[in-house]
Amino acid sequence: MRRILLMILICGTPFIALKSQNKNTDDIDKDATLKIIKNSIPKNWDFYQENDKFILERKDTTWILYENRINAPLSNETKQARNARIKKNGVIGKSKIVFRYEQKWDVNKLIKSTTQNDEIYKQMIQLPDKYNIKSLASGSIAGKGNTVYVGNTTEEKDRIAKYDAEMVELWKKVIVVPNYHSEKYSLFLVTKEGWNDDFHWVYPQEASNEVLSVEMYFIELCGK
């Protein structure tokens, strides 16, 4: 009896291990749109789910180098030299796109959320006038896409602090709306990694190209 039990345990172990390695695609396979994408993405990519996330991931290794290239001067660096630098100084990672998903929003929910957000954005635009700080905008240290206000007196700094506090509260009220909609689900982009953007170089270049090609399926089939 002990020998039989031992044999069952030994023979069953590879099956259990293999089963645990299988990536879940149940919700993907239930959705006609996502099934098309699953069958269309490059063969060296996986498309699977974990909890409330859809994950599209390149199987092969990607080297990723952080580098702020905003307003960077024109470089004469060759492609070969850049690739060598990425592999030397970058980190090994994966090219991937991750979405959070939930049941598909109906039109009324989407319209209501968008309308509410528009009202909040209007309030944000009016805030500098409300606190009379437009003249305190500092173009020299303004962040990319953001306006930075600098006060010289205690009274000016107090107005800016009130502005900042109200802006934080307004952002808390903004409803995050889906980036895409498939047949059954609404998708919210969580992260897009392993591609060439303003802050990263990757090697190989094909990895970056594939990220954009995979994303294009969602743009074309799931709306933007």
The 8 nearest C-alpha neighbors of each residue, nearest first, counted from 0:
[[1, 3, 2, 4, 5, 6, 7, 8],
 [0, 2, 4, 3, 5, 6, 7, 8],
 [1, 3, 5, 0, 4, 6, 7, 8],
 [4, 2, 0, 6, 5, 1, 7, 8],
 [3, 5, 7, 1, 6, 2, 8, 0],
 [6, 4, 2, 8, 3, 7, 1, 9],
 [5, 7, 9, 3, 8, 4, 10, 2],
 [8, 6, 4, 10, 5, 9, 11, 3],
 [7, 9, 11, 5, 6, 10, 12, 4],
 [10, 8, 6, 11, 12, 7, 5, 13],
 [11, 9, 7, 8, 12, 6, 13, 14],
 [10, 12, 8, 14, 9, 13, 7, 15],
 [11, 13, 15, 14, 9, 10, 8, 16],
 [14, 12, 16, 15, 11, 17, 10, 9],
 [15, 13, 17, 11, 12, 16, 18, 10],
 [14, 16, 18, 12, 17, 13, 19, 11],
 [17, 15, 13, 19, 18, 14, 12, 20],
 [18, 16, 14, 20, 19, 15, 13, 21],
 [17, 19, 15, 21, 20, 16, 14, 13],
 [18, 20, 16, 17, 21, 15, 22, 14],
 [21, 19, 17, 18, 22, 16, 15, 23],
 [22, 20, 18, 19, 23, 17, 16, 24],
 [23, 21, 47, 20, 24, 48, 19, 49],
 [22, 24, 48, 47, 25, 21, 49, 26],
 [23, 25, 47, 27, 26, 48, 28, 22],
 [26, 24, 28, 27, 23, 29, 48, 47],
 [27, 25, 29, 28, 24, 30, 48, 23],
 [26, 28, 24, 29, 25, 30, 33, 34],
 [27, 29, 25, 30, 26, 34, 24, 33],
 [30, 28, 26, 27, 25, 31, 34, 183],
 [31, 29, 33, 28, 27, 32, 182, 183],
 [30, 32, 34, 33, 182, 35, 29, 28],
 [33, 31, 35, 34, 30, 181, 182, 36],
 [32, 34, 36, 35, 30, 31, 27, 37],
 [33, 35, 37, 31, 36, 32, 28, 30],
 [36, 34, 38, 32, 33, 37, 39, 31],
 [35, 37, 39, 33, 34, 38, 40, 216],
 [38, 36, 34, 35, 39, 40, 33, 46],
 [37, 39, 35, 36, 40, 34, 41, 33],
 [40, 38, 36, 37, 35, 41, 42, 216],
 [39, 41, 37, 213, 38, 36, 42, 44],
 [42, 40, 43, 44, 39, 209, 213, 38],
 [43, 41, 44, 40, 45, 39, 38, 57],
 [42, 44, 41, 58, 57, 45, 59, 40],
 [45, 43, 57, 42, 56, 58, 41, 46],
 [46, 44, 56, 55, 47, 57, 58, 43],
 [47, 45, 55, 54, 37, 56, 44, 53],
 [48, 46, 24, 54, 23, 53, 22, 45],
 [47, 49, 53, 52, 23, 54, 24, 50],
 [50, 48, 52, 51, 53, 47, 23, 54],
 [49, 51, 52, 48, 53, 99, 100, 23],
 [52, 50, 99, 100, 49, 53, 48, 101],
 [53, 51, 99, 49, 98, 48, 50, 100],
 [52, 54, 48, 98, 97, 47, 99, 49],
 [55, 53, 97, 47, 46, 48, 96, 56],
 [56, 54, 46, 96, 95, 45, 97, 47],
 [57, 55, 95, 45, 44, 94, 54, 58],
 [56, 58, 44, 94, 59, 43, 95, 93],
 [59, 57, 44, 43, 56, 60, 45, 93],
 [58, 60, 57, 61, 43, 93, 44, 94],
 [61, 59, 93, 92, 91, 62, 58, 57],
 [60, 62, 93, 92, 202, 91, 63, 94],
 [63, 61, 91, 202, 201, 90, 89, 86],
 [62, 64, 201, 89, 90, 200, 193, 61],
 [63, 65, 89, 200, 199, 85, 201, 66],
 [66, 64, 199, 198, 200, 63, 67, 89],
 [65, 67, 198, 199, 68, 64, 200, 197],
 [68, 66, 198, 69, 197, 65, 199, 71],
 [67, 69, 71, 197, 198, 66, 70, 199],
 [70, 68, 71, 67, 197, 198, 72, 143],
 [69, 71, 68, 72, 67, 73, 197, 143],
 [70, 72, 68, 69, 73, 67, 74, 197],
 [73, 71, 74, 70, 68, 69, 75, 67],
 [72, 74, 71, 75, 70, 76, 68, 69],
 [75, 73, 76, 72, 71, 77, 81, 68],
 [76, 74, 77, 73, 78, 72, 80, 81],
 [75, 77, 74, 80, 81, 78, 79, 73],
 [78, 76, 80, 79, 81, 75, 82, 74],
 [77, 79, 81, 80, 82, 76, 83, 75],
 [78, 80, 82, 77, 81, 83, 76, 84],
 [81, 79, 83, 77, 82, 78, 84, 76],
 [82, 80, 84, 78, 83, 79, 85, 77],
 [81, 83, 85, 79, 84, 80, 78, 202],
 [82, 84, 80, 86, 81, 85, 87, 79],
 [85, 83, 81, 87, 82, 86, 88, 80],
 [84, 86, 89, 82, 88, 83, 87, 64],
 [85, 87, 83, 84, 89, 88, 62, 82],
 [88, 86, 84, 85, 89, 83, 90, 82],
 [89, 87, 85, 86, 84, 64, 90, 83],
 [90, 88, 64, 85, 63, 86, 62, 87],
 [91, 89, 63, 62, 92, 64, 88, 86],
 [90, 92, 62, 61, 63, 60, 89, 93],
 [93, 91, 61, 62, 60, 90, 63, 94],
 [94, 92, 61, 60, 95, 193, 57, 56],
 [93, 95, 193, 192, 57, 56, 61, 206],
 [96, 94, 56, 192, 55, 191, 93, 57],
 [95, 97, 191, 55, 190, 54, 192, 56],
 [96, 98, 54, 190, 189, 53, 188, 55],
 [99, 97, 188, 53, 189, 187, 52, 186],
 [100, 98, 52, 187, 51, 186, 53, 189],
 [99, 101, 186, 185, 51, 52, 98, 187],
 [100, 102, 184, 185, 103, 186, 99, 51],
 [101, 103, 184, 185, 183, 104, 100, 186],
 [104, 102, 184, 185, 183, 101, 105, 180],
 [105, 103, 185, 108, 102, 109, 106, 184],
 [104, 106, 108, 107, 103, 109, 110, 102],
 [105, 107, 109, 108, 110, 104, 111, 103],
 [108, 106, 110, 109, 105, 111, 104, 112],
 [109, 107, 111, 106, 105, 110, 112, 104],
 [108, 110, 106, 112, 107, 111, 113, 105],
 [111, 109, 113, 107, 112, 108, 114, 106],
 [110, 112, 108, 114, 109, 113, 107, 115],
 [113, 111, 115, 109, 114, 110, 108, 116],
 [114, 112, 116, 110, 115, 111, 109, 117],
 [113, 115, 117, 111, 116, 112, 110, 118],
 [116, 114, 112, 118, 117, 113, 111, 119],
 [115, 117, 119, 113, 118, 114, 173, 112],
 [118, 116, 120, 114, 119, 115, 113, 121],
 [119, 117, 121, 115, 116, 120, 122, 114],
 [118, 120, 116, 122, 121, 117, 123, 115],
 [119, 121, 123, 117, 122, 118, 116, 124],
 [122, 120, 124, 118, 123, 119, 117, 125],
 [123, 121, 119, 125, 120, 124, 126, 118],
 [124, 122, 120, 126, 121, 125, 119, 166],
 [123, 125, 121, 122, 126, 120, 127, 128],
 [124, 126, 122, 123, 128, 127, 129, 121],
 [125, 127, 129, 123, 128, 124, 122, 130],
 [128, 126, 132, 130, 129, 133, 131, 125],
 [129, 127, 131, 126, 130, 125, 132, 133],
 [130, 128, 126, 127, 131, 125, 132, 162],
 [129, 131, 127, 128, 132, 158, 126, 162],
 [132, 130, 128, 129, 127, 133, 134, 158],
 [131, 133, 135, 127, 134, 130, 128, 159],
 [134, 132, 135, 127, 136, 131, 128, 148],
 [133, 135, 132, 136, 131, 148, 137, 127],
 [136, 134, 132, 148, 133, 149, 137, 150],
 [137, 135, 148, 134, 133, 147, 138, 149],
 [138, 136, 139, 148, 147, 140, 141, 135],
 [137, 139, 141, 140, 136, 147, 146, 142],
 [138, 140, 137, 141, 147, 142, 136, 146],
 [141, 139, 138, 137, 142, 147, 146, 148],
 [140, 142, 147, 138, 146, 139, 137, 145],
 [143, 141, 145, 144, 140, 146, 147, 138],
 [142, 144, 145, 141, 146, 69, 140, 147],
 [143, 145, 142, 146, 141, 147, 138, 140],
 [146, 144, 142, 143, 141, 147, 138, 140],
 [145, 147, 141, 142, 136, 148, 144, 137],
 [146, 148, 141, 136, 137, 145, 149, 142],
 [147, 149, 136, 135, 137, 146, 150, 159],
 [150, 148, 135, 137, 136, 147, 151, 156],
 [151, 149, 156, 155, 152, 135, 148, 159],
 [150, 152, 155, 149, 153, 156, 154, 135],
 [151, 153, 155, 154, 150, 156, 157, 149],
 [154, 152, 156, 155, 157, 151, 150, 158],
 [153, 155, 157, 152, 156, 158, 150, 151],
 [156, 154, 150, 158, 152, 157, 153, 159],
 [155, 157, 150, 159, 153, 158, 154, 160],
 [156, 158, 160, 154, 155, 159, 153, 161],
 [159, 157, 155, 161, 160, 156, 130, 162],
 [158, 160, 162, 156, 161, 157, 163, 155],
 [161, 159, 157, 163, 162, 158, 156, 164],
 [162, 160, 164, 158, 159, 163, 165, 157],
 [161, 163, 159, 165, 160, 164, 166, 158],
 [164, 162, 166, 160, 161, 165, 159, 167],
 [165, 163, 161, 167, 166, 162, 160, 168],
 [164, 166, 168, 162, 167, 163, 169, 161],
 [165, 167, 169, 163, 168, 164, 162, 170],
 [168, 166, 170, 164, 165, 169, 163, 171],
 [169, 167, 165, 171, 166, 170, 164, 172],
 [168, 170, 166, 172, 171, 167, 165, 119],
 [171, 169, 167, 173, 172, 168, 166, 119],
 [170, 172, 168, 169, 173, 167, 174, 166],
 [173, 171, 169, 170, 174, 168, 119, 116],
 [172, 174, 170, 116, 171, 175, 169, 119],
 [175, 173, 176, 112, 172, 116, 113, 115],
 [174, 176, 173, 177, 187, 112, 116, 178],
 [175, 177, 174, 178, 112, 109, 187, 113],
 [178, 176, 187, 186, 179, 185, 175, 180],
 [177, 179, 187, 186, 223, 188, 176, 180],
 [178, 180, 186, 221, 177, 223, 222, 185],
 [179, 181, 185, 221, 184, 186, 222, 103],
 [180, 182, 221, 184, 183, 32, 185, 33],
 [181, 183, 32, 30, 184, 31, 180, 103],
 [184, 182, 103, 181, 30, 102, 185, 180],
 [185, 183, 103, 102, 181, 101, 180, 182],
 [184, 186, 103, 180, 101, 100, 177, 179],
 [187, 185, 100, 179, 177, 99, 98, 178],
 [186, 188, 177, 99, 98, 178, 100, 189],
 [187, 189, 98, 190, 97, 178, 99, 186],
 [190, 188, 98, 97, 187, 99, 191, 96],
 [191, 189, 97, 96, 188, 192, 98, 95],
 [190, 192, 96, 95, 97, 193, 189, 94],
 [193, 191, 95, 94, 194, 190, 96, 93],
 [192, 194, 94, 93, 63, 201, 207, 95],
 [193, 195, 207, 192, 201, 196, 210, 206],
 [196, 194, 200, 199, 207, 201, 193, 197],
 [195, 197, 199, 198, 194, 200, 68, 193],
 [198, 196, 68, 69, 199, 67, 195, 66],
 [197, 199, 67, 66, 196, 65, 68, 200],
 [200, 198, 65, 66, 196, 195, 64, 197],
 [199, 201, 195, 64, 63, 65, 85, 66],
 [202, 200, 63, 62, 195, 194, 203, 64],
 [203, 201, 62, 204, 61, 82, 85, 63],
 [202, 204, 205, 206, 201, 61, 62, 207],
 [203, 205, 202, 206, 207, 201, 208, 194],
 [204, 206, 208, 203, 207, 209, 202, 210],
 [207, 205, 209, 204, 208, 203, 210, 94],
 [206, 208, 194, 210, 204, 209, 205, 195],
 [207, 209, 205, 211, 206, 210, 212, 204],
 [208, 210, 212, 206, 211, 207, 213, 205],
 [211, 209, 207, 213, 212, 208, 214, 206],
 [210, 212, 214, 208, 209, 213, 215, 207],
 [211, 213, 209, 215, 214, 210, 208, 216],
 [214, 212, 210, 215, 211, 216, 40, 209],
 [213, 215, 211, 217, 216, 212, 210, 218],
 [214, 216, 218, 212, 217, 213, 219, 211],
 [217, 215, 219, 214, 218, 213, 220, 36],
 [218, 216, 221, 220, 215, 214, 219, 222],
 [219, 217, 215, 222, 223, 216, 221, 220],
 [218, 220, 216, 217, 222, 221, 215, 223],
 [221, 219, 217, 216, 218, 222, 32, 181],
 [222, 220, 217, 180, 181, 179, 218, 219],
 [221, 223, 218, 179, 220, 219, 180, 217],
 [222, 218, 179, 178, 221, 217, 219, 180]]
